[in-house]
C-alpha cells in the first residue's frame, strides 16, 4: 500500500471519496441485497437474533437512505456513471 500511494498522485479528497464510495456500495450490497436474499432463501434461511434484526432494521431505516452511491444509482442501465463511481 505504501508503494501504491507513493506513486499515486491522487489528492486526499479523491482518496477519501474513493473509500467512501466503496463503503457505500459495500453497505448497500450487503445490507440491502445479500442479507435479505439470505433471509428469504428457501434452502437454509439466515436467521438473526432479535437484537441483530433490530439493528439491521435501524440501519435500513436510517443509514441506507443516506448512502450517496448505491447499486441502483452508481451506474444505471442506459444512464451514465455517477461521478464518484
DSSP file (Angstrom, degrees, kcal/mol; ACC not computed):
  #  RESIDUE AA STRUCTURE BP1 BP2  ACC     N-H-->O    O-->H-N    N-H-->O    O-->H-N    TCO  KAPPA ALPHA  PHI   PSI    X-CA   Y-CA   Z-CA
    1    1 A X     >        0   0    0      0, 0.0     4,-2.6     0, 0.0     5,-0.2   0.000 360.0 360.0 360.0 -39.4    0.0    0.0    0.0
    2    2 A X  H  >  +     0   0    0      1,-0.2     4,-1.6     2,-0.2     5,-0.1   0.910 360.0  47.0 -61.8 -41.8    2.8    2.4    0.8
    3    3 A X  H  > S+     0   0    0      2,-0.2     4,-1.7     1,-0.2    -1,-0.2   0.915 110.8  52.8 -64.2 -43.3    4.3    1.9   -2.7
    4    4 A X  H  > S+     0   0    0      1,-0.2     4,-1.0     2,-0.2     3,-0.3   0.939 113.7  41.5 -58.6 -48.8    0.9    2.4   -4.3
    5    5 A X  H  < S+     0   0    0     -4,-2.6    -1,-0.2     1,-0.2    -2,-0.2   0.764 108.7  60.9 -73.7 -24.0    0.2    5.7   -2.6
    6    6 A X  H  < S+     0   0    0     -4,-1.6    -1,-0.2    -5,-0.2    -2,-0.2   0.862 114.8  33.6 -69.2 -34.8    3.8    6.9   -3.1
    7    7 A X  H  < S+     0   0    0     -4,-1.7     2,-0.5    -3,-0.3    -2,-0.2   0.542 101.5  90.5 -97.0  -8.1    3.5    6.7   -6.9
    8    8 A X     <  -     0   0    0     -4,-1.0    -4,-0.0    -5,-0.2     0, 0.0  -0.784  59.9-160.9 -92.5 125.2   -0.2    7.7   -7.0
    9    9 A X        +     0   0    0     -2,-0.5    -1,-0.1     2,-0.0    -4,-0.1   0.101  41.6 137.0 -94.4  24.1   -0.7   11.4   -7.3
   10   10 A X        -     0   0    0      1,-0.1     2,-0.1    -5,-0.1    -2,-0.1  -0.372  54.6-117.0 -69.4 147.9   -4.3   11.4   -6.1
   11   11 A X     >  -     0   0    0      1,-0.1     4,-2.2    -2,-0.1     5,-0.2  -0.381  24.1-110.3 -77.9 163.1   -5.3   14.1   -3.6
   12   12 A X  H  > S+     0   0    0      1,-0.2     4,-2.6     2,-0.2     5,-0.2   0.886 119.9  55.1 -60.0 -39.3   -6.5   13.3   -0.1
   13   13 A X  H  > S+     0   0    0      1,-0.2     4,-2.3     2,-0.2    -1,-0.2   0.910 107.9  48.3 -62.0 -42.5  -10.0   14.3   -1.1
   14   14 A X  H  > S+     0   0    0      2,-0.2     4,-2.3     1,-0.2    -1,-0.2   0.906 111.8  49.4 -65.7 -40.9  -10.0   11.9   -4.1
   15   15 A X  H  X S+     0   0    0     -4,-2.2     4,-2.3     2,-0.2    -2,-0.2   0.919 112.2  47.5 -63.7 -43.7   -8.8    9.1   -1.9
   16   16 A X  H  X S+     0   0    0     -4,-2.6     4,-2.7     1,-0.2    -1,-0.2   0.876 110.9  52.1 -65.9 -36.6  -11.4    9.7    0.8
   17   17 A X  H  X S+     0   0    0     -4,-2.3     4,-2.6    -5,-0.2    -1,-0.2   0.912 109.4  49.9 -64.3 -42.0  -14.1    9.9   -1.9
   18   18 A X  H  X S+     0   0    0     -4,-2.3     4,-2.4     2,-0.2    -2,-0.2   0.915 112.4  47.0 -62.2 -43.2  -13.0    6.5   -3.3
   19   19 A X  H  X S+     0   0    0     -4,-2.3     4,-2.5     2,-0.2     5,-0.2   0.934 113.6  47.8 -64.3 -46.1  -13.1    5.0    0.2
   20   20 A X  H  X S+     0   0    0     -4,-2.7     4,-2.3     1,-0.2    -2,-0.2   0.889 111.9  50.3 -63.3 -39.6  -16.5    6.4    0.9
   21   21 A X  H  X S+     0   0    0     -4,-2.6     4,-2.5     2,-0.2    -1,-0.2   0.923 111.4  48.2 -64.9 -44.3  -17.9    5.3   -2.4
   22   22 A X  H  X S+     0   0    0     -4,-2.4     4,-2.5     1,-0.2    -2,-0.2   0.908 113.3  47.1 -61.9 -42.8  -16.5    1.8   -1.9
   23   23 A X  H  X S+     0   0    0     -4,-2.5     4,-2.7     2,-0.2    -1,-0.2   0.877 111.4  52.0 -66.4 -37.4  -18.0    1.6    1.6
   24   24 A X  H  X S+     0   0    0     -4,-2.3     4,-2.3    -5,-0.2    -2,-0.2   0.931 112.6  44.4 -64.5 -45.9  -21.3    3.0    0.4
   25   25 A X  H  X S+     0   0    0     -4,-2.5     4,-2.7     2,-0.2    -2,-0.2   0.907 114.6  49.2 -65.2 -42.1  -21.5    0.3   -2.4
   26   26 A X  H  X S+     0   0    0     -4,-2.5     4,-2.7    -5,-0.2     5,-0.3   0.920 111.3  49.2 -64.1 -43.9  -20.5   -2.4    0.0
   27   27 A X  H  X S+     0   0    0     -4,-2.7     4,-2.6     1,-0.2     5,-0.5   0.927 113.1  47.2 -60.9 -45.2  -23.0   -1.4    2.6
   28   28 A X  H  X>S+     0   0    0     -4,-2.3     4,-2.0    41,-0.2     5,-0.5   0.931 114.1  47.2 -62.3 -46.4  -25.8   -1.3    0.0
   29   29 A X  I  X>S+     0   0    0     -4,-2.7     5,-2.9     3,-0.2     4,-0.9   0.932 120.2  36.4 -62.7 -47.0  -24.8   -4.7   -1.4
   30   30 A X  I  <>S+     0   0    0     -4,-2.7     5,-2.6     3,-0.2     6,-0.3   0.946 126.3  34.3 -73.3 -48.9  -24.6   -6.5    1.9
   31   31 A X  I  <5S+     0   0    0     -4,-2.6    -3,-0.2    -5,-0.3    -2,-0.2   0.768 128.5  32.0 -83.7 -26.1  -27.4   -4.8    3.9
   32   32 A X  I  <5S+     0   0    0     -4,-2.0    -3,-0.2    -5,-0.5    -1,-0.2   0.600 134.1  16.7-107.9 -13.3  -29.9   -4.2    1.2
   33   33 A X  I  X<S+     0   0    0     -4,-0.9     4,-1.8    -5,-0.5    -3,-0.2   0.709 122.9  40.3-122.0 -58.2  -29.3   -7.2   -1.2
   34   34 A X  I  ><S+     0   0    0     -5,-2.9     4,-2.4     2,-0.2     5,-0.2   0.947 115.6  45.2 -69.6 -51.5  -27.3  -10.1    0.3
   35   35 A X  H  ><S+     0   0    0     -5,-2.6     4,-2.3     1,-0.2    11,-0.2   0.933 114.9  48.0 -62.2 -46.4  -28.7  -10.3    3.8
   36   36 A X  H  > S+     0   0    0     -6,-0.3     4,-1.7     1,-0.2    -1,-0.2   0.893 112.0  51.1 -60.5 -36.4  -32.4  -10.0    2.7
   37   37 A X  H  X S+     0   0    0     -4,-1.8     4,-0.8     1,-0.2    -1,-0.2   0.904 111.0  47.7 -65.7 -40.2  -31.8  -12.6    0.0
   38   38 A X  H  < S+     0   0    0     -4,-2.4     8,-2.0     1,-0.2     3,-0.3   0.856 110.7  51.8 -68.6 -33.8  -30.3  -15.0    2.5
   39   39 A X  H  < S+     0   0    0     -4,-2.3    -1,-0.2     6,-0.3    -2,-0.2   0.834 113.7  44.1 -69.8 -31.2  -33.2  -14.4    4.9
   40   40 A X  H  < S+     0   0    0     -4,-1.7    -1,-0.2    -5,-0.2    -2,-0.2   0.547  85.5 122.6 -89.7  -7.7  -35.7  -15.2    2.2
   41   41 A X     <  -     0   0    0     -4,-0.8     4,-0.3    -3,-0.3    -3,-0.1  -0.254  53.8-150.6 -60.0 139.0  -33.8  -18.3    0.9
   42   42 A X  S    S+     0   0    0      2,-0.1     3,-0.2     1,-0.1    -1,-0.1   0.710  86.8  57.0 -84.8 -20.3  -35.8  -21.4    0.9
   43   43 A X  S    S-     0   0    0      1,-0.2     2,-0.3     0, 0.0    -1,-0.1   0.994 131.4 -13.3 -78.5 -67.1  -32.9  -23.8    1.4
   44   44 A X  S    S-     0   0    0     -6,-0.1    -1,-0.2     2,-0.0    -2,-0.1  -0.716  78.6-153.5-134.5  85.2  -31.2  -22.6    4.6
   45   45 A X        -     0   0    0     -4,-0.3     2,-0.4    -2,-0.3    -6,-0.3  -0.223  21.4-111.0 -62.0 146.0  -32.5  -19.2    5.5
   46   46 A X        -     0   0    0     -8,-2.0     2,-0.5   -11,-0.2    -1,-0.1  -0.632  33.4-158.9 -74.4 125.8  -30.3  -16.9    7.5
   47   47 A X        -     0   0    0     -2,-0.4     2,-0.3    -3,-0.1    -8,-0.0  -0.940   5.3-164.8-112.8 130.1  -31.8  -16.4   11.0
   48   48 A X        -     0   0    0     -2,-0.5    -2,-0.0     1,-0.1     0, 0.0  -0.811  23.5-112.1-108.6 149.6  -30.9  -13.4   13.0
   49   49 A X     >  -     0   0    0     -2,-0.3     4,-2.8     1,-0.1     5,-0.2  -0.241  37.9-101.8 -69.1 169.1  -31.4  -12.9   16.7
   50   50 A X  H  > S+     0   0    0      1,-0.2     4,-2.2     2,-0.2     5,-0.1   0.893 124.6  49.9 -60.7 -39.8  -34.0  -10.3   17.8
   51   51 A X  H  > S+     0   0    0      2,-0.2     4,-2.2     1,-0.2    -1,-0.2   0.918 111.8  47.2 -65.8 -43.7  -31.1   -7.9   18.7
   52   52 A X  H  > S+     0   0    0      1,-0.2     4,-2.6     2,-0.2    -2,-0.2   0.913 112.9  48.9 -63.9 -42.6  -29.4   -8.4   15.3
   53   53 A X  H  X S+     0   0    0     -4,-2.8     4,-2.5     2,-0.2    -1,-0.2   0.887 109.9  52.2 -65.2 -38.7  -32.7   -8.0   13.4
   54   54 A X  H  X S+     0   0    0     -4,-2.2     4,-2.1    -5,-0.2    -1,-0.2   0.920 111.5  46.3 -62.8 -44.3  -33.4   -4.8   15.4
   55   55 A X  H  X S+     0   0    0     -4,-2.2     4,-2.5     2,-0.2    -2,-0.2   0.914 112.5  50.4 -64.5 -43.3  -30.0   -3.3   14.5
   56   56 A X  H  X S+     0   0    0     -4,-2.6     4,-2.5     1,-0.2    -2,-0.2   0.904 109.9  50.5 -62.0 -41.7  -30.5   -4.3   10.8
   57   57 A X  H  X S+     0   0    0     -4,-2.5     4,-2.0     2,-0.2    -1,-0.2   0.899 110.7  49.3 -62.6 -41.0  -33.9   -2.7   10.7
   58   58 A X  H  X S+     0   0    0     -4,-2.1     4,-2.7     2,-0.2     5,-0.4   0.909 110.6  50.0 -65.2 -42.1  -32.5    0.5   12.2
   59   59 A X  H  X>S+     0   0    0     -4,-2.5     4,-2.4     1,-0.2     5,-2.1   0.924 111.1  49.4 -61.3 -44.4  -29.6    0.5    9.6
   60   60 A X  H  <5S+     0   0    0     -4,-2.5     5,-0.4     1,-0.2    -1,-0.2   0.880 116.6  42.4 -62.5 -37.5  -32.1    0.0    6.8
   61   61 A X  H  <5S+     0   0    0     -4,-2.0    -2,-0.2    -5,-0.2    -1,-0.2   0.846 131.0  19.9 -77.9 -34.5  -34.3    2.9    8.1
   62   62 A X  H  <5S+     0   0    0     -4,-2.7    -3,-0.2    -5,-0.2    -2,-0.2   0.734 128.6  33.6-113.6 -27.2  -31.5    5.4    9.0
   63   63 A X  T ><5S+     0   0    0     -4,-2.4     3,-1.6    -5,-0.4     4,-0.4   0.891 108.9  55.8 -97.2 -50.6  -28.3    4.5    7.1
   64   64 A X  G > <S+     0   0    0     -5,-2.1     3,-1.4     1,-0.3    -4,-0.1   0.846 101.9  57.5 -58.0 -37.9  -29.2    3.1    3.8
   65   65 A X  G 3  S+     0   0    0     -5,-0.4    -1,-0.3     1,-0.2    -2,-0.1   0.748 106.1  52.2 -65.0 -19.2  -31.4    6.1    2.7
   66   66 A X  G <  S+     0   0    0     -3,-1.6    -1,-0.2    -4,-0.1     2,-0.2   0.431  77.8 118.0 -97.5   1.7  -28.4    8.4    3.1
   67   67 A X    <   -     0   0    0     -3,-1.4     3,-0.1    -4,-0.4   -46,-0.0  -0.510  50.9-158.2 -67.9 132.0  -25.9    6.4    1.0
   68   68 A X  S    S+     0   0    0     -2,-0.2     2,-0.5     1,-0.2    -1,-0.1   0.789  78.4  38.9 -86.9 -27.4  -24.8    8.6   -1.9
   69   69 A X  S    S+     0   0    0    -49,-0.2     2,-0.2   -48,-0.1   -41,-0.2  -0.983  73.4 161.9-124.1 121.7  -23.6    5.8   -4.2
   70   70 A X     >  -     0   0    0     -2,-0.5     4,-2.1    -3,-0.1     3,-0.2  -0.741  55.2 -98.1-127.2 174.9  -25.7    2.6   -4.3
   71   71 A X  T  4 S+     0   0    0     -2,-0.2     4,-0.4     1,-0.2   -46,-0.1   0.803 123.0  53.0 -64.2 -27.0  -26.0   -0.4   -6.7
   72   72 A X  T  4 S+     0   0    0      1,-0.1    -1,-0.2     2,-0.1     5,-0.1   0.802 122.1  24.5 -79.4 -30.0  -29.1    1.4   -8.1
   73   73 A X  T  4 S+     0   0    0     -3,-0.2     3,-0.4     2,-0.1    -2,-0.2   0.490  97.6  85.9-117.6  -1.8  -27.6    4.7   -8.9
   74   74 A X  S  < S-     0   0    0     -4,-2.1     8,-2.9     1,-0.2    11,-0.2   0.921 119.0  -7.9 -64.4 -44.7  -23.8    4.1   -9.3
   75   75 A X  B    S-A   81   0A   0     -4,-0.4    -1,-0.2     6,-0.2     6,-0.2  -0.542  82.8-157.3-152.8  77.1  -24.1    3.1  -13.0
   76   76 A X    >   -     0   0    0      4,-0.5     3,-2.3    -3,-0.4     2,-0.2  -0.235  31.8 -95.9 -63.0 145.8  -27.8    2.9  -14.0
   77   77 A X  T 3  S+     0   0    0      1,-0.3    -1,-0.1    -5,-0.1     3,-0.1  -0.420 112.3   8.0 -60.6 126.0  -28.7    0.8  -17.1
   78   78 A X  T 3  S+     0   0    0      1,-0.3    -1,-0.3    -2,-0.2     2,-0.1   0.471 120.1  89.1  79.9   1.1  -28.9    3.1  -20.0
   79   79 A X  S <  S-     0   0    0     -3,-2.3     2,-0.3     1,-0.0    -1,-0.3  -0.358  80.8 -90.0-114.4-165.3  -27.5    6.0  -18.0
   80   80 A X        -     0   0    0     -2,-0.1    -4,-0.5    -3,-0.1     3,-0.1  -0.802  45.5 -92.3-111.7 155.7  -24.2    7.4  -17.2
   81   81 A X  B     -A   75   0A   0     -2,-0.3    -6,-0.2    -6,-0.2     2,-0.2  -0.303  41.8-108.8 -64.1 144.1  -21.9    6.6  -14.3
   82   82 A X        -     0   0    0     -8,-2.9     3,-0.4    -9,-0.1    -1,-0.1  -0.499  32.6-115.5 -66.8 144.0  -22.1    8.6  -11.1
   83   83 A X  S    S+     0   0    0      1,-0.3    -1,-0.1     2,-0.2    -2,-0.1   0.886 115.1  47.4 -53.7 -44.9  -19.0   10.8  -10.8
   84   84 A X              0   0    0      1,-0.3    -1,-0.3   -63,-0.0   -63,-0.1   0.862 360.0 360.0 -66.0 -35.0  -17.8    9.1   -7.7
   85   85 A X              0   0    0     -3,-0.4    -1,-0.3   -11,-0.2    -2,-0.2   0.491 360.0 360.0 -68.9 360.0  -18.4    5.7   -9.2
